[in-house]
Amino acid sequence: HICLIYNRLDILFSMFIISKIIGFFSQIFSVLFLFLFWASFRAKTKTILLLTTCLYLISSGMLISLILNQFEYPIQPLEMKTHTKYAAVVLGGVLYQSQDDTSRISSGPQADRFLHAIQLYAHGKCSSVIFSGGDAGILTHRTPEAILAKKYWKLLKLDTTDFIAESRSRNTNENALYTARI
């Protein structure tokens, strides 16, 4: 039984490393597209320029976001949400510790995830908040994101017994696995 758990954690770690490698190479492809774009200007070939531009637009995050946003559920007014027995689940990618001042908690572009959960809790639309996010660093280690979120929760003087911090996950797959166990 212990061997099975060890193998499962080994697979999770492998998936985590693979996701980081894929992210790295996707950035290299962006640099490659920019290089091709520049090369097409130097060669004065409109076909290369057009193909490079189309390829870059198709693979860019902006176009993918526009397409994926079509599948999002519309936001409902707070008055419509009436279930108070449920917990709001917040996935990581929201908070980080400032490198210059470790006592300072900073937020990233996805901070609205946490803010929406705080609003739901403050309006009595959920009974608790589960924040799932650990330390996703490979070479450096920082305070897990869920621990930072709990500190922020305390700063707002909210009831800490209604806040559950899941601080082991390092990616979305692990967010789901570890949160499901709570």
Secondary structure, DSSP 8 states (H G I E B T S, - for coil): -HHHHHHHHHHHHHHHHHHHHHHHHHHHHHHHHHHHHHHHHHHT-HHHHHHHHHHHHHHSHHHHHHHHGGGS-----GGG----SSEEEEESSSEEE-SS-TT-EEE-TTTHHHHHHHHHHHTTS-SEEEEE-----SSS----HHHHHHHHHHHTT--GGGEEEE----SHHHHHHHHHT-
